[in-house]
Amino acid sequence: MKTMKYLFLFLVVSLFFACGEKQTAQEKVIRLEEKIAAPEENLKTSDYFASITYIPLQTTDSSLIGSRPRIAIERDRVYVGSSKSSCLVFDLNTGKFITSIGSMDKGPQGYKSSTDLWINPAKGVIYFPGWKDEFIKYSTTGEFLGIQKKPAGAGDAAAYSYLDANTLLARCESFMGKVPEYMLAFDEEGQVVNRYPGKSRTDSIGNTSDIASISFYGTFGAGLSGGGVVLIKTKEAGKERILMMQQPVFCHWDGKTFYKDSYNDTVFSLTANEMTPAWVLDMGKYRLPQEEQDSREARKEKGTVNQVMESNRYLMFSYFFYPKEAIQAYRGVFDKKTGKTDITLYENGFTDDLNGFMSIHPALENWDNSLVAFLLPIDIQTWFEEHPEEAEKLKPEIRRLKEIKEDDNPVLVIARLKN
């Protein structure tokens, strides 16, 4: 009898923990269908951010930031790439210009673009696309480190990131859709150390003669932090190919690397050897199946979650539909603490009710539990002209932004997320 009693207690305890594990797993499924159907008019900064700091980046003849600025932050430095400009480095605390890194030339140490820069903080290396199928490496202090080879089979539109100090990642993609690999982990020599399972896109266009037109949407229009969207219209009615060039499919948080495929609801946690499910973003009837990826009609009311960002408290994501003649991108925020999800049009940004200042449109990349954004001088000037009464109520450090000139560098915005 005593044995039966202990066995009964064991089964009860086991059942308790099993139920607890099942509930935990269920809590990681985020149901989006209802919120997608009725998005919010806007999101308020006070609901998600603890503070917002504005840092004017110093303007000198040597530090002029061009168009399409792309930002990366490492320790106390801000790295800014932009169109037709080398990478510029500023002090994060003061905004003062420090130096530039490398140059955009065809020399042995030159790179093709600074707008597609990315950093491996585990190694202190910054990567720029080279003129050949390679990356040009510099240290974050500006020292040339040589060439980073890309793995064979990654494709000409692959997205890259890091896994650890010695391992890089490539989500394989090609402009025309033919790629032999899905996702690869590789070393400094470009040698593949692991192949991750997944379904690669097939070549659904055929020949270049089947293409009617090609259009490009920048990162903001598509709700992305990097890369952009290429729209390829074919001569076949109702068939259009959407390709996300260098899309930021990877994110990093709490020492982990996460990955999100456009045509899979699951956000995976990556290690050098495997992919483990971490979150599920269930779009319900609004999810675009991979077999409908080139259907113009399907994209009117169906979309794909293309980017995620995790922080201590939030999981943020973006997706888009293509209902008429322009892409409609959306931003979503899931609060891990409350279980609440909010969604709004990406272009609406976050209404700043913390400071009573301009709305912000931060990129979905987490730096030290903060999101970052830019405010352009012309937009700042316009805001002060149109809001004289609100301007008088601003904090002195924000009110001083009125002195910024139209041809000055952008103002860096650091929005610290709530815990």
KEKOL-747355 format. One record per residue (C-alpha): residue number from 1; x, y, z. Coordinates in nm, 3 decimals. Each point is the difference from the previous one (the first is absolute). Example, Ala and Ser with C-alpha at 12.3 -4.5 7.8 and 13.67 -1.06 7.14 Angstrom:
BEGIN
<node resi="1" east="1.230" north="-0.450" up="0.780"/>
<node resi="2" east="0.137" north="0.344" up="-0.066"/>
This chain:
BEGIN
<node resi="1" east="0.000" north="0.000" up="0.000"/>
<node resi="2" east="0.283" north="0.238" up="0.089"/>
<node resi="3" east="0.159" north="-0.069" up="-0.337"/>
<node resi="4" east="-0.329" north="0.073" up="-0.179"/>
<node resi="5" east="-0.034" north="0.324" up="0.197"/>
<node resi="6" east="0.345" north="0.121" up="-0.105"/>
<node resi="7" east="-0.069" north="-0.101" up="-0.357"/>
<node resi="8" east="-0.324" north="0.200" up="0.004"/>
<node resi="9" east="0.181" north="0.308" up="0.136"/>
<node resi="10" east="0.270" north="-0.039" up="-0.263"/>
<node resi="11" east="-0.260" north="-0.007" up="-0.278"/>
<node resi="12" east="-0.179" north="0.308" up="0.136"/>
<node resi="13" east="0.325" north="0.198" up="0.024"/>
<node resi="14" east="0.106" north="-0.114" up="-0.347"/>
<node resi="15" east="-0.336" north="0.104" up="-0.141"/>
<node resi="16" east="0.031" north="0.341" up="0.171"/>
<node resi="17" east="0.337" north="0.073" up="-0.155"/>
<node resi="18" east="-0.108" north="-0.134" up="-0.338"/>
<node resi="19" east="-0.296" north="0.237" up="-0.001"/>
<node resi="20" east="0.228" north="0.284" up="0.101"/>
<node resi="21" east="0.236" north="-0.075" up="-0.288"/>
<node resi="22" east="-0.289" north="-0.017" up="-0.243"/>
<node resi="23" east="-0.133" north="0.334" up="0.119"/>
<node resi="24" east="0.343" north="0.159" up="-0.036"/>
<node resi="25" east="0.020" north="-0.125" up="-0.358"/>
<node resi="26" east="-0.349" north="0.131" up="-0.075"/>
<node resi="27" east="0.087" north="0.342" up="0.139"/>
<node resi="28" east="0.269" north="0.036" up="-0.270"/>
<node resi="29" east="-0.259" north="-0.014" up="-0.277"/>
<node resi="30" east="-0.104" north="0.357" up="-0.085"/>
<node resi="31" east="-0.338" north="0.017" up="-0.172"/>
<node resi="32" east="-0.001" north="0.295" up="-0.243"/>
<node resi="33" east="-0.308" north="-0.045" up="-0.217"/>
<node resi="34" east="-0.236" north="0.212" up="0.213"/>
<node resi="35" east="0.252" north="0.285" up="0.037"/>
<node resi="36" east="0.090" north="-0.003" up="-0.370"/>
<node resi="37" east="-0.369" north="0.045" up="-0.081"/>
<node resi="38" east="-0.025" north="0.311" up="0.222"/>
<node resi="39" east="0.337" north="0.179" up="0.036"/>
<node resi="40" east="0.048" north="0.291" up="0.239"/>
<node resi="41" east="-0.001" north="0.356" up="-0.133"/>
<node resi="42" east="0.335" north="0.062" up="0.168"/>
<node resi="43" east="0.231" north="-0.128" up="0.273"/>
<node resi="44" east="0.118" north="0.223" up="0.286"/>
<node resi="45" east="0.360" north="0.018" up="0.117"/>
<node resi="46" east="-0.107" north="-0.005" up="0.367"/>
<node resi="47" east="-0.141" north="-0.350" up="-0.042"/>
<node resi="48" east="0.331" north="-0.154" up="-0.107"/>
<node resi="49" east="0.292" north="0.232" up="0.077"/>
<node resi="50" east="0.146" north="0.119" up="0.331"/>
<node resi="51" east="0.184" north="0.296" up="-0.153"/>
<node resi="52" east="0.098" north="0.163" up="-0.330"/>
<node resi="53" east="0.335" north="0.171" up="-0.054"/>
<node resi="54" east="0.094" north="0.226" up="-0.292"/>
<node resi="55" east="0.363" north="0.025" up="-0.115"/>
<node resi="56" east="0.084" north="0.245" up="-0.284"/>
<node resi="57" east="0.282" north="-0.152" up="-0.204"/>
<node resi="58" east="0.279" north="0.252" up="-0.059"/>
<node resi="59" east="0.010" north="0.156" up="-0.345"/>
<node resi="60" east="0.343" north="0.067" up="-0.154"/>
<node resi="61" east="0.138" north="-0.009" up="-0.353"/>
<node resi="62" east="0.129" north="-0.351" up="0.076"/>
<node resi="63" east="-0.314" north="-0.136" up="0.167"/>
<node resi="64" east="-0.289" north="0.078" up="-0.234"/>
<node resi="65" east="-0.256" north="-0.282" up="0.002"/>
<node resi="66" east="-0.157" north="-0.074" up="-0.337"/>
<node resi="67" east="-0.339" north="-0.145" up="-0.089"/>
<node resi="68" east="-0.132" north="-0.343" up="0.105"/>
<node resi="69" east="0.189" north="0.005" up="0.333"/>
<node resi="70" east="0.053" north="-0.333" up="0.174"/>
<node resi="71" east="0.110" north="-0.012" up="0.360"/>
<node resi="72" east="0.177" north="-0.251" up="0.221"/>
<node resi="73" east="0.107" north="0.049" up="0.362"/>
<node resi="74" east="0.281" north="-0.178" up="0.178"/>
<node resi="75" east="0.101" north="0.096" up="0.354"/>
<node resi="76" east="0.030" north="0.381" up="0.007"/>
<node resi="77" east="0.026" north="0.056" up="-0.376"/>
<node resi="78" east="-0.255" north="0.066" up="-0.272"/>
<node resi="79" east="0.078" north="-0.130" up="-0.349"/>
<node resi="80" east="-0.192" north="0.166" up="-0.285"/>
<node resi="81" east="-0.001" north="-0.117" up="-0.359"/>
<node resi="82" east="-0.174" north="0.200" up="-0.271"/>
<node resi="83" east="-0.025" north="0.038" up="-0.374"/>
<node resi="84" east="0.327" north="0.107" up="-0.168"/>
<node resi="85" east="0.178" north="0.035" up="0.335"/>
<node resi="86" east="0.248" north="-0.213" up="0.191"/>
<node resi="87" east="-0.088" north="-0.122" up="0.348"/>
<node resi="88" east="0.006" north="0.286" up="0.253"/>
<node resi="89" east="0.060" north="-0.050" up="0.372"/>
<node resi="90" east="-0.146" north="0.222" up="0.274"/>
<node resi="91" east="0.019" north="0.003" up="0.378"/>
<node resi="92" east="-0.322" north="-0.143" up="0.138"/>
<node resi="93" east="-0.006" north="0.224" up="0.306"/>
<node resi="94" east="0.084" north="0.335" up="-0.161"/>
<node resi="95" east="-0.074" north="-0.047" up="-0.369"/>
<node resi="96" east="0.347" north="0.127" up="-0.090"/>
<node resi="97" east="0.161" north="-0.127" up="-0.318"/>
<node resi="98" east="0.291" north="-0.238" up="0.067"/>
<node resi="99" east="0.119" north="-0.140" up="-0.332"/>
<node resi="100" east="-0.096" north="-0.178" up="-0.320"/>
<node resi="101" east="0.071" north="-0.364" up="-0.079"/>
<node resi="102" east="0.144" north="-0.108" up="-0.332"/>
<node resi="103" east="-0.119" north="0.144" up="-0.329"/>
<node resi="104" east="-0.233" north="-0.071" up="-0.289"/>
<node resi="105" east="0.255" north="-0.071" up="-0.270"/>
<node resi="106" east="0.114" north="-0.300" up="-0.201"/>
<node resi="107" east="0.332" north="-0.029" up="0.180"/>
<node resi="108" east="0.095" north="-0.310" up="0.201"/>
<node resi="109" east="-0.152" north="0.148" up="0.317"/>
<node resi="110" east="-0.298" north="0.174" up="-0.161"/>
<node resi="111" east="-0.365" north="-0.103" up="0.019"/>
<node resi="112" east="-0.303" north="0.042" up="-0.224"/>
<node resi="113" east="-0.250" north="0.138" up="0.249"/>
<node resi="114" east="-0.022" north="0.116" up="0.361"/>
<node resi="115" east="-0.381" north="-0.016" up="0.019"/>
<node resi="116" east="0.011" north="-0.379" up="0.033"/>
<node resi="117" east="0.250" north="-0.007" up="0.287"/>
<node resi="118" east="-0.044" north="-0.242" up="0.287"/>
<node resi="119" east="0.199" north="-0.074" up="0.314"/>
<node resi="120" east="0.098" north="-0.315" up="0.185"/>
<node resi="121" east="0.034" north="0.136" up="0.357"/>
<node resi="122" east="0.125" north="-0.336" up="0.125"/>
<node resi="123" east="0.314" north="0.055" up="-0.210"/>
<node resi="124" east="0.007" north="0.379" up="-0.032"/>
<node resi="125" east="-0.013" north="-0.021" up="-0.381"/>
<node resi="126" east="-0.196" north="0.219" up="-0.241"/>
<node resi="127" east="-0.087" north="-0.140" up="-0.345"/>
<node resi="128" east="-0.054" north="0.186" up="-0.330"/>
<node resi="129" east="-0.100" north="-0.150" up="-0.337"/>
<node resi="130" east="0.304" north="-0.021" up="-0.226"/>
<node resi="131" east="0.018" north="0.045" up="-0.375"/>
<node resi="132" east="0.023" north="-0.373" up="-0.049"/>
<node resi="133" east="-0.206" north="-0.272" up="0.169"/>
<node resi="134" east="0.154" north="0.070" up="0.342"/>
<node resi="135" east="-0.003" north="0.225" up="0.306"/>
<node resi="136" east="0.267" north="0.253" up="0.092"/>
<node resi="137" east="0.086" north="-0.022" up="0.371"/>
<node resi="138" east="0.102" north="0.280" up="0.234"/>
<node resi="139" east="0.033" north="0.008" up="0.375"/>
<node resi="140" east="-0.247" north="0.227" up="0.177"/>
<node resi="141" east="0.296" north="0.231" up="0.070"/>
<node resi="142" east="0.075" north="0.035" up="-0.373"/>
<node resi="143" east="0.277" north="-0.252" up="-0.067"/>
<node resi="144" east="-0.017" north="-0.191" up="-0.331"/>
<node resi="145" east="-0.033" north="-0.373" up="0.071"/>
<node resi="146" east="-0.013" north="-0.151" up="-0.348"/>
<node resi="147" east="-0.261" north="-0.190" up="-0.197"/>
<node resi="148" east="-0.290" north="-0.211" up="0.125"/>
<node resi="149" east="-0.093" north="-0.263" up="-0.255"/>
<node resi="150" east="-0.365" north="-0.089" up="-0.051"/>
<node resi="151" east="-0.113" north="-0.363" up="-0.008"/>
<node resi="152" east="-0.068" north="-0.157" up="-0.336"/>
<node resi="153" east="-0.370" north="-0.022" up="-0.084"/>
<node resi="154" east="-0.119" north="0.293" up="0.215"/>
<node resi="155" east="-0.133" north="0.198" up="-0.296"/>
<node resi="156" east="0.024" north="0.364" up="-0.103"/>
<node resi="157" east="-0.276" north="0.124" up="0.235"/>
<node resi="158" east="0.091" north="-0.192" up="0.316"/>
<node resi="159" east="-0.040" north="0.148" up="0.349"/>
<node resi="160" east="0.296" north="-0.028" up="0.236"/>
<node resi="161" east="0.057" north="0.016" up="0.374"/>
<node resi="162" east="0.210" north="-0.157" up="0.274"/>
<node resi="163" east="-0.052" north="-0.296" up="0.231"/>
<node resi="164" east="0.307" north="0.040" up="0.219"/>
<node resi="165" east="0.352" north="0.143" up="-0.020"/>
<node resi="166" east="0.115" north="-0.256" up="-0.259"/>
<node resi="167" east="-0.321" north="-0.103" up="-0.177"/>
<node resi="168" east="-0.205" north="0.200" up="-0.249"/>
<node resi="169" east="-0.344" north="-0.067" up="-0.149"/>
<node resi="170" east="-0.146" north="0.032" up="-0.348"/>
<node resi="171" east="-0.369" north="-0.027" up="-0.090"/>
<node resi="172" east="0.038" north="-0.098" up="-0.363"/>
<node resi="173" east="-0.193" north="0.192" up="-0.266"/>
<node resi="174" east="0.047" north="0.090" up="-0.366"/>
<node resi="175" east="-0.141" north="0.277" up="-0.212"/>
<node resi="176" east="-0.148" north="-0.250" up="-0.245"/>
<node resi="177" east="-0.089" north="-0.254" up="0.268"/>
<node resi="178" east="0.240" north="-0.285" up="-0.066"/>
<node resi="179" east="0.205" north="-0.088" up="0.307"/>
<node resi="180" east="0.144" north="-0.344" up="0.081"/>
<node resi="181" east="0.001" north="0.064" up="0.376"/>
<node resi="182" east="-0.254" north="0.123" up="0.257"/>
<node resi="183" east="0.206" north="0.130" up="0.294"/>
<node resi="184" east="0.367" north="-0.046" up="0.084"/>
<node resi="185" east="0.237" north="0.047" up="0.288"/>
<node resi="186" east="0.357" north="0.070" up="-0.118"/>
<node resi="187" east="0.342" north="0.099" up="0.129"/>
<node resi="188" east="0.251" north="0.278" up="-0.079"/>
<node resi="189" east="0.120" north="-0.188" up="-0.309"/>
<node resi="190" east="-0.353" north="-0.031" up="-0.137"/>
<node resi="191" east="-0.007" north="-0.372" up="0.073"/>
<node resi="192" east="-0.344" north="-0.141" up="0.089"/>
<node resi="193" east="-0.015" north="-0.144" up="0.352"/>
<node resi="194" east="-0.375" north="-0.075" up="0.005"/>
<node resi="195" east="-0.299" north="-0.012" up="-0.232"/>
<node resi="196" east="-0.339" north="0.081" up="0.154"/>
<node resi="197" east="-0.317" north="-0.166" up="-0.134"/>
<node resi="198" east="-0.259" north="0.204" up="-0.184"/>
<node resi="199" east="-0.181" north="0.056" up="-0.328"/>
<node resi="200" east="0.179" north="0.230" up="-0.244"/>
<node resi="201" east="-0.187" north="0.207" up="-0.254"/>
<node resi="202" east="-0.014" north="-0.154" up="-0.346"/>
<node resi="203" east="0.057" north="0.188" up="-0.324"/>
<node resi="204" east="-0.356" north="0.104" up="-0.073"/>
<node resi="205" east="0.074" north="0.263" up="-0.264"/>
<node resi="206" east="0.196" north="-0.199" up="-0.253"/>
<node resi="207" east="0.196" north="0.235" up="-0.224"/>
<node resi="208" east="0.076" north="0.370" up="0.017"/>
<node resi="209" east="-0.204" north="0.039" up="-0.318"/>
<node resi="210" east="-0.309" north="-0.080" up="0.212"/>
<node resi="211" east="0.053" north="0.315" up="0.213"/>
<node resi="212" east="-0.216" north="0.304" up="-0.080"/>
<node resi="213" east="0.141" north="0.245" up="0.259"/>
<node resi="214" east="0.206" north="0.021" up="0.320"/>
<node resi="215" east="-0.070" north="0.243" up="0.288"/>
<node resi="216" east="0.180" north="0.056" up="0.330"/>
<node resi="217" east="-0.152" north="0.086" up="0.339"/>
<node resi="218" east="0.233" north="0.134" up="0.267"/>
<node resi="219" east="0.017" north="-0.135" up="0.351"/>
<node resi="220" east="-0.252" north="0.243" up="0.149"/>
<node resi="221" east="-0.267" north="-0.066" up="-0.262"/>
<node resi="222" east="0.026" north="-0.372" up="0.062"/>
<node resi="223" east="0.029" north="0.016" up="0.377"/>
<node resi="224" east="0.356" north="-0.134" up="0.002"/>
<node resi="225" east="0.313" north="0.114" up="0.183"/>
<node resi="226" east="0.235" north="-0.093" up="-0.282"/>
<node resi="227" east="0.007" north="-0.108" up="-0.360"/>
<node resi="228" east="-0.317" north="0.075" up="-0.192"/>
<node resi="229" east="-0.272" north="-0.155" up="-0.214"/>
<node resi="230" east="0.028" north="-0.061" up="-0.374"/>
<node resi="231" east="-0.330" north="-0.039" up="-0.187"/>
<node resi="232" east="0.034" north="-0.193" up="-0.326"/>
<node resi="233" east="-0.304" north="0.018" up="-0.225"/>
<node resi="234" east="-0.023" north="-0.272" up="-0.261"/>
<node resi="235" east="-0.172" north="0.000" up="-0.336"/>
<node resi="236" east="-0.241" north="-0.261" up="0.132"/>
<node resi="237" east="-0.312" north="0.168" up="0.139"/>
<node resi="238" east="-0.031" north="-0.011" up="0.377"/>
<node resi="239" east="0.349" north="-0.137" up="0.057"/>
<node resi="240" east="0.248" north="0.217" up="0.192"/>
<node resi="241" east="0.311" north="-0.100" up="0.187"/>
<node resi="242" east="0.091" north="0.177" up="0.324"/>
<node resi="243" east="0.359" north="-0.044" up="0.110"/>
<node resi="244" east="0.134" north="0.132" up="0.330"/>
<node resi="245" east="0.362" north="0.092" up="-0.069"/>
<node resi="246" east="0.232" north="-0.052" up="0.297"/>
<node resi="247" east="-0.307" north="-0.003" up="0.222"/>
<node resi="248" east="0.077" north="-0.009" up="0.374"/>
<node resi="249" east="-0.126" north="-0.349" up="0.072"/>
<node resi="250" east="0.230" north="-0.038" up="0.304"/>
<node resi="251" east="-0.020" north="0.170" up="0.338"/>
<node resi="252" east="0.205" north="-0.023" up="0.318"/>
<node resi="253" east="-0.107" north="0.023" up="0.363"/>
<node resi="254" east="0.121" north="-0.130" up="0.334"/>
<node resi="255" east="0.302" north="-0.166" up="-0.157"/>
<node resi="256" east="-0.218" north="-0.197" up="-0.244"/>
<node resi="257" east="-0.050" north="0.016" up="-0.376"/>
<node resi="258" east="-0.352" north="-0.024" up="-0.146"/>
<node resi="259" east="-0.119" north="-0.059" up="-0.354"/>
<node resi="260" east="-0.334" north="0.063" up="-0.177"/>
<node resi="261" east="-0.087" north="-0.132" up="-0.345"/>
<node resi="262" east="-0.264" north="0.199" up="-0.186"/>
<node resi="263" east="-0.207" north="-0.308" up="-0.083"/>
<node resi="264" east="0.018" north="-0.168" up="0.340"/>
<node resi="265" east="-0.192" north="0.119" up="0.308"/>
<node resi="266" east="0.275" north="-0.118" up="0.235"/>
<node resi="267" east="0.286" north="0.207" up="0.138"/>
<node resi="268" east="0.294" north="-0.233" up="0.054"/>
<node resi="269" east="0.287" north="0.020" up="0.246"/>
<node resi="270" east="0.326" north="-0.098" up="-0.172"/>
<node resi="271" east="0.307" north="-0.181" up="0.122"/>
<node resi="272" east="0.294" north="-0.125" up="-0.204"/>
<node resi="273" east="-0.178" north="-0.334" up="-0.045"/>
<node resi="274" east="-0.376" north="0.048" up="0.009"/>
<node resi="275" east="-0.313" north="0.216" up="-0.023"/>
<node resi="276" east="-0.232" north="-0.003" up="0.302"/>
<node resi="277" east="-0.353" north="0.152" up="-0.006"/>
<node resi="278" east="-0.024" north="0.305" up="0.227"/>
<node resi="279" east="-0.315" north="0.191" up="-0.102"/>
<node resi="280" east="-0.289" north="-0.045" up="-0.239"/>
<node resi="281" east="-0.152" north="0.306" up="-0.168"/>
<node resi="282" east="-0.334" north="-0.135" up="-0.121"/>
<node resi="283" east="-0.150" north="0.231" up="-0.266"/>
<node resi="284" east="-0.299" north="-0.229" up="-0.048"/>
<node resi="285" east="-0.187" north="0.066" up="-0.324"/>
<node resi="286" east="0.238" north="0.287" up="-0.082"/>
<node resi="287" east="0.307" north="-0.222" up="-0.041"/>
<node resi="288" east="0.133" north="-0.025" up="-0.354"/>
<node resi="289" east="0.091" north="-0.361" up="-0.086"/>
<node resi="290" east="0.325" north="-0.050" up="-0.189"/>
<node resi="291" east="-0.187" north="-0.151" up="-0.296"/>
<node resi="292" east="-0.181" north="0.335" up="-0.043"/>
<node resi="293" east="0.314" north="0.212" up="0.029"/>
<node resi="294" east="-0.024" north="0.134" up="-0.357"/>
<node resi="295" east="-0.376" north="0.058" up="-0.004"/>
<node resi="296" east="-0.093" north="0.370" up="-0.029"/>
<node resi="297" east="-0.354" north="-0.073" up="0.112"/>
<node resi="298" east="0.107" north="-0.198" up="0.309"/>
<node resi="299" east="0.228" north="0.280" up="0.125"/>
<node resi="300" east="-0.291" north="0.243" up="0.018"/>
<node resi="301" east="-0.125" north="-0.160" up="0.322"/>
<node resi="302" east="0.283" north="-0.234" up="0.100"/>
<node resi="303" east="0.349" north="0.075" up="0.121"/>
<node resi="304" east="0.313" north="-0.131" up="0.164"/>
<node resi="305" east="0.173" north="0.098" up="0.323"/>
<node resi="306" east="0.340" north="0.103" up="-0.132"/>
<node resi="307" east="0.189" north="0.127" up="0.302"/>
<node resi="308" east="-0.003" north="-0.057" up="0.375"/>
<node resi="309" east="0.176" north="0.166" up="0.294"/>
<node resi="310" east="0.001" north="-0.127" up="0.355"/>
<node resi="311" east="0.085" north="0.195" up="0.315"/>
<node resi="312" east="-0.033" north="-0.065" up="0.372"/>
<node resi="313" east="-0.373" north="0.067" up="-0.014"/>
<node resi="314" east="-0.114" north="0.024" up="-0.362"/>
<node resi="315" east="-0.010" north="-0.194" up="-0.322"/>
<node resi="316" east="-0.038" north="0.243" up="-0.291"/>
<node resi="317" east="-0.061" north="-0.095" up="-0.362"/>
<node resi="318" east="-0.092" north="0.143" up="-0.337"/>
<node resi="319" east="-0.206" north="-0.123" up="-0.295"/>
<node resi="320" east="-0.155" north="0.147" up="-0.312"/>
<node resi="321" east="-0.287" north="-0.036" up="-0.245"/>
<node resi="322" east="-0.009" north="0.121" up="-0.359"/>
<node resi="323" east="-0.366" north="0.096" up="-0.050"/>
<node resi="324" east="0.017" north="0.268" up="-0.271"/>
<node resi="325" east="0.298" north="0.175" up="-0.156"/>
<node resi="326" east="0.211" north="0.038" up="0.313"/>
<node resi="327" east="0.123" north="-0.230" up="0.273"/>
<node resi="328" east="-0.170" north="0.046" up="0.338"/>
<node resi="329" east="0.242" north="-0.092" up="0.277"/>
<node resi="330" east="-0.106" north="-0.060" up="0.360"/>
<node resi="331" east="0.180" north="-0.012" up="0.333"/>
<node resi="332" east="-0.108" north="-0.232" up="0.280"/>
<node resi="333" east="0.096" north="-0.014" up="0.368"/>
<node resi="334" east="-0.061" north="-0.295" up="0.230"/>
<node resi="335" east="0.042" north="0.071" up="0.372"/>
<node resi="336" east="0.141" north="-0.312" up="0.166"/>
<node resi="337" east="-0.097" north="0.137" up="0.341"/>
<node resi="338" east="-0.369" north="0.066" up="-0.069"/>
<node resi="339" east="-0.063" north="-0.228" up="-0.299"/>
<node resi="340" east="-0.143" north="0.295" up="-0.196"/>
<node resi="341" east="0.067" north="0.059" up="-0.370"/>
<node resi="342" east="-0.029" north="0.335" up="-0.180"/>
<node resi="343" east="0.029" north="0.067" up="-0.373"/>
<node resi="344" east="0.007" north="0.320" up="-0.205"/>
<node resi="345" east="0.111" north="0.123" up="-0.342"/>
<node resi="346" east="0.378" north="0.019" up="-0.010"/>
<node resi="347" east="-0.005" north="0.356" up="-0.136"/>
<node resi="348" east="-0.186" north="0.121" up="0.311"/>
<node resi="349" east="0.297" north="-0.078" up="0.221"/>
<node resi="350" east="-0.033" north="0.065" up="0.375"/>
<node resi="351" east="-0.179" north="0.316" up="0.111"/>
<node resi="352" east="0.229" north="0.168" up="0.255"/>
<node resi="353" east="-0.217" north="0.068" up="0.303"/>
<node resi="354" east="0.305" north="-0.031" up="0.229"/>
<node resi="355" east="0.151" north="0.327" up="-0.120"/>
<node resi="356" east="-0.275" north="0.150" up="-0.214"/>
<node resi="357" east="0.239" north="0.006" up="-0.296"/>
<node resi="358" east="0.016" north="-0.161" up="-0.345"/>
<node resi="359" east="-0.114" north="-0.355" up="-0.070"/>
<node resi="360" east="0.286" north="-0.247" up="-0.033"/>
<node resi="361" east="0.048" north="-0.288" up="-0.241"/>
<node resi="362" east="0.265" north="-0.223" up="0.156"/>
<node resi="363" east="0.157" north="-0.287" up="-0.186"/>
<node resi="364" east="-0.080" north="-0.345" up="0.134"/>
<node resi="365" east="0.351" north="-0.072" up="0.123"/>
<node resi="366" east="0.070" north="-0.029" up="0.370"/>
<node resi="367" east="0.304" north="0.178" up="0.141"/>
<node resi="368" east="0.046" north="-0.030" up="0.379"/>
<node resi="369" east="-0.379" north="-0.027" up="0.050"/>
<node resi="370" east="-0.053" north="0.310" up="-0.215"/>
<node resi="371" east="-0.124" north="0.080" up="-0.348"/>
<node resi="372" east="0.161" north="0.269" up="-0.211"/>
<node resi="373" east="-0.129" north="0.239" up="-0.265"/>
<node resi="374" east="0.094" north="0.314" up="-0.193"/>
<node resi="375" east="-0.173" north="0.337" up="-0.016"/>
<node resi="376" east="0.083" north="0.203" up="-0.311"/>
<node resi="377" east="0.078" north="0.372" up="0.043"/>
<node resi="378" east="-0.265" north="0.109" up="-0.252"/>
<node resi="379" east="-0.267" north="-0.194" up="0.191"/>
<node resi="380" east="0.114" north="0.149" up="0.332"/>
<node resi="381" east="-0.020" north="0.352" up="-0.142"/>
<node resi="382" east="-0.346" north="-0.065" up="-0.139"/>
<node resi="383" east="-0.122" north="-0.134" up="0.335"/>
<node resi="384" east="0.116" north="0.309" up="0.190"/>
<node resi="385" east="-0.162" north="0.229" up="-0.256"/>
<node resi="386" east="-0.332" north="-0.183" up="0.022"/>
<node resi="387" east="-0.005" north="-0.054" up="0.380"/>
<node resi="388" east="0.112" north="0.324" up="0.167"/>
<node resi="389" east="-0.212" north="-0.050" up="0.313"/>
<node resi="390" east="0.108" north="-0.362" up="0.052"/>
<node resi="391" east="0.363" north="0.103" up="-0.055"/>
<node resi="392" east="-0.011" north="0.234" up="0.300"/>
<node resi="393" east="-0.087" north="-0.292" up="0.227"/>
<node resi="394" east="0.291" north="-0.218" up="-0.107"/>
<node resi="395" east="0.297" north="-0.079" up="0.221"/>
<node resi="396" east="0.290" north="0.243" up="-0.061"/>
<node resi="397" east="0.221" north="-0.271" up="-0.155"/>
<node resi="398" east="-0.274" north="-0.081" up="-0.253"/>
<node resi="399" east="-0.092" north="0.364" up="-0.064"/>
<node resi="400" east="0.363" north="0.063" up="-0.102"/>
<node resi="401" east="-0.057" north="-0.221" up="-0.304"/>
<node resi="402" east="-0.175" north="0.302" up="-0.153"/>
<node resi="403" east="0.347" north="0.143" up="-0.070"/>
<node resi="404" east="0.088" north="-0.285" up="-0.239"/>
<node resi="405" east="0.058" north="0.114" up="-0.359"/>
<node resi="406" east="-0.155" north="-0.160" up="-0.305"/>
<node resi="407" east="0.336" north="-0.131" up="-0.129"/>
<node resi="408" east="0.113" north="-0.141" up="0.337"/>
<node resi="409" east="0.031" north="-0.369" up="0.070"/>
<node resi="410" east="-0.303" north="-0.195" up="0.128"/>
<node resi="411" east="-0.080" north="-0.023" up="0.370"/>
<node resi="412" east="0.043" north="-0.345" up="0.153"/>
<node resi="413" east="-0.292" north="-0.118" up="0.214"/>
<node resi="414" east="0.054" north="-0.265" up="0.267"/>
<node resi="415" east="-0.326" north="-0.136" up="0.142"/>
<node resi="416" east="0.062" north="-0.218" up="0.305"/>
<node resi="417" east="-0.255" north="-0.280" up="0.033"/>
<node resi="418" east="-0.182" north="-0.079" up="0.322"/>
<node resi="419" east="0.100" north="-0.308" up="0.197"/>
